[in-house]
Amino acid sequence: MEGLTKPGLAIEYKNFCPVSNLRSVSKLTEGAVASQLMEHRTVSNLHLKFHSAYKKNHSTESALLKVKNDTLMNMEEQKVTLLVLLDLSSAFDTVNHQVLLERLRSRFGVTGTAFDWFASYLSGRVHRISMVVLQMHFILINVYLRASA
């Protein structure tokens, strides 16, 4: 990845912006893999009954309709319904990749070259930046965090 200066600014480290086409290639690859994995789940009948994500003719709307219907049915039977909503948008960052790989193998039957691809994709990822800079200054900043009582 090459660093380019932002237009009209001096050639200083703080004015560089990264340029990369890896994000586009990565998105295309992820889309192709997701499509193939969903096809595998459909053909192998591996979809969970009430799972709405990534299923044909299922969406957030169909999931919400199911929740609404179940809530109304419980109200009719004078039962209490408790709804807990969690934001899991950053959950993938905390997933143990070994556990994920084991589940892909054991629950979804991903083996062979496909499994090797996932293992490679999830391990040893590094980002490298190369910049041509006339002069760089590094400033060491010490940050002290005080534990609150």
Secondary structure, DSSP 4 states (H G I P E B T S, - for coil): -EEEEPTTS-S-GGGEEEE-SHHHHHHHHHHHHHHHHHHHHHHTT---TT--TT-TT--HHHHHHHHHHHHHHHHHTT----------TTGGGG--HHHHHHHHHHTT---HHHHHHHHHHTSS-----B---S-----------PPP-
